[in-house]
């Protein structure tokens, strides 16, 4: 697909960016989102994906340490996160679920079982936060956005039957944790023709319509209260025509 010269140029660029983030590898710990991104997510991804780079192993371990620190200090016990904006609640999930998927694909233990269960509760928070239309409410500095990518791809590494049922109730088909190697892609591309849709590494959401919700997978009330995060979501059920009301009461100890 790409000429050798193009591949070499891409790798050089990636190496250049990676070296920039190496400057952050011995900074102190902070709780802000920029620290999570610059000191945790990107160094980990670069170190994991390019072990050939000098310092790659150091970056991977440092990034993992930073992400674990943020999980311990910012993921709240009620299942919400230390960020009172629905957009950022969703946006920051990239900072954990994507690296966790990369780690699982490479058989690297990034998070322990307790942390993963915390992520699953957090995914349920985002589902409860989501309007029956499939859009997040405009709480905080955002007009809201759909959660198609969240359920179809991002949650793949932490997917449970309960999260899947919530996703279907909101009109999204949940995805699996799919990954392929470079050689797998090469084999698949041999028979590819321009305009033909690809079917590997793509979640079920993009290949078929959402299925029905199994009521057994959604026992308990659809409404939920998050006292630490500062949210309460009232929902009459898990369907497109459900009644819904989101209340932001900002009771957390992390903001003004």
Helices and strands as residue ranges (DSSP letters): H 4-22, H 33-35, I 36-41, H 42-49, H 56-74, H 86-105, H 113-129, H 148-152, G 154-158, H 161-169, H 182-189, G 204-206, G 215-218, E 224-226, E 231-235, E 244-248
